Amino acid sequence: MKKHLFILGKNWRLALAEIDSYLQTRDYAGRITDYSSNVAIVEFENEKMSIKQIGNLMVFLGSVQKIGEMIDFIDSETFTDAFPIDIENNRAKVFSGRRYVDNTLKDMVYELFPKIKNEKFFVANSIYPAAFNDPYYKKSLVAYFLHYVNKFFNTYLKEQGAKQAIYYRYPQKNIESGKLNPIFPHHFFTYKLYEPNRVELLYCMTSEGMYFGKTITVADSNFQKEMDEERPFKEFKFTIPPKFAKTLISFLQLAPSVRNKKIYDPFCGSGTIIQFGHMLGYSVYGSDIEKNYIEGTRKNIEFTAQLLEEPIPQKILKENFFQSDITDVHEHFSPEFFDGIVSEPILIPISDELPDTEKIDDYLDSTVIPIYKKFLEQAYLLLKPGRKLAFVSPLIKTSDNRRLNLPINRMAEKIGFKSIQLLSTDHLPEKAIEIENPSFELHRSKFKSIFDGSSKKILREFFLLVKPKTGTKSKSKKKY
Ligand SMILES: C[S@@+](CC[C@H](N)C(=O)[O-])C[C@H]1O[C@@H](n2cnc3c(N)ncnc32)[C@H](O)[C@@H]1O
């Protein structure tokens, strides 16, 4: 069965959760058959999924960098026989292993390039190890395998009559240090790797083996950056990063038929989530307690619409974005108005020093928790049954090295929501592997919630809740 390689962003658990949420929908039904901290191997139920459909999916994904088509696979034992760390003491195995790799690469050439004679080729080889700090990456994949595939394409294509066969040259100092990043997603456009005879080849290692593939689509990171960095209203030091805004929207499971689907951010700030919702084609709504933030959000949405070359009517800008305290937002809509609510409500004041546990506990009890409680109550009123609420809440590191979070699931369940585990490990193949790198663990028992710790100052925990189709009230009615 045809498989796809999804190259994961830095927060790979979040990326797996995001991919899995699409695979649970009708349009993208499928499953993750294998994964590492850099790649998810995906099998769609619909074998005839077109490149256009995959391209559309890429537009929605926030935490995925590239999607490729799988071409071949070599199991772990055969591959490491060909490329062991210790070559000197394994000469015989290396010899036969490499013959196998060679044949795999030759088959790949014929699949990729139907005509070779007198043609010009450009190949960019991107290697994704199981984890970048796995010693095997530096000691074998970068030290030997990269050189090997570069040389293979250069010589083999010429032997077959190619006029030119060039490969992408990584900076020598990165190769020597072993700290080599595969080419960035935007290089796909810079080097025109979508054109005939120009490819990015993906080599993705998991505990099962080496997957060989070809990139078919990448995240448009430049456009995303422009939407974020060039927008007219930039009030905050910290706004939600675009990739998280998109990932939260993904969790609502409304794509790809998003036209006329209404989504709402009641703590919209500068409007980041709304900007990306608008870009993806949703009908977007937003409110905030601060009037000037609403003005700013309107400017940012107008800017986004200009970038997309689709002007947005003034009437929508005026009506869909308004100032309101979270307590009163239900007054602006009829009940069960929204198809999705997605937000980054208040975090905590940012300071250079880690806060004292007792002080922050008081602050959470008196200020933060009541706002989240109101938020959950309002969201419950405004969501259509069966629809979802996706948001982040703060995870706070304290001076005595503790981590405090909010009792979200408890509060939500009291109100009537059901919590959805973001990445149900039941959806993933079990991995009985010894992993040297502890950050690459995904044990069933340990894996409860997903958070982002890439910024030292703000840690965000991701939540997904669903308003059940039959609410508690109607259930109790049935009894009598
Ligand atoms: C963390 S910021 C959201 C930033 C936003 N995600 C962005 O990217 O710009 C939280 C927002 O909640 C708003 N806020 C705080 N208390 C509120 C309340 N009681 N009701 C509504 N909004 C409130 C703040 O004004 C702030 O804009």
The ligand as a Gaussian input file, in Angstrom:
#p B3LYP/6-31G(d) Opt

LIG

0 1
 C       -2.282000      35.608000      25.800000
 S       -3.196000      36.911000      25.124000
 C       -3.738000      36.296000      23.602000
 C       -2.754000      36.607000      22.537000
 C       -3.217000      36.129000      21.184000
 N       -3.287000      34.686000      21.092000
 C       -2.291000      36.673000      20.109000
 O       -1.627000      35.852000      19.437000
 O       -2.190000      37.876000      19.943000
 C       -4.633000      36.908000      26.106000
 C       -5.648000      37.981000      25.808000
 O       -6.733000      37.833000      26.730000
 C       -7.291000      39.111000      26.958000
 N       -8.053000      39.045000      28.210000
 C       -7.597000      39.041000      29.487000
 N       -8.617000      38.965000      30.354000
 C       -9.754000      38.867000      29.621000
 C      -11.128000      38.767000      29.952000
 N      -11.541000      38.713000      31.200000
 N      -12.028000      38.681000      28.939000
 C      -11.626000      38.727000      27.637000
 N      -10.321000      38.867000      27.281000
 C       -9.400000      38.941000      28.251000
 C       -6.081000      40.022000      27.011000
 O       -6.437000      41.357000      26.729000
 C       -5.152000      39.403000      25.965000
 O       -5.302000      40.068000      24.751000

